[in-house]
């Protein structure tokens, strides 16, 4: 019974990844169109969307071929760490507002 609950948890986690992955597409598009963040981050987030979808479908359709999702997981790691580091390092800088923004 305990193994049944562990398998249910794993399946539920993978289903939640589908919803997380679909969020990456609009986030990547907005980052790409933004002039505040680098466009490379937007492209990486869009690629991350496809990587998470491949991971999801591989888990349920081809569970014995885990090797299929490894490139997507690598892109996912690079995209999410890059966005986090950019927001932590560059996004924290205190920028002076221009005169047109003050009034």
Secondary structure, 3 states (H helix, E strand, C coil): CHHHHHHHHHHHHHHHHHHHHHHHHHHHHHHHHCCCCCHHHHHHHHHHHHHHHHHHHHHHHCCCCHHHHHHHHHHHHHHHHHHHHHHHHCCCCCCCCCHHHHC
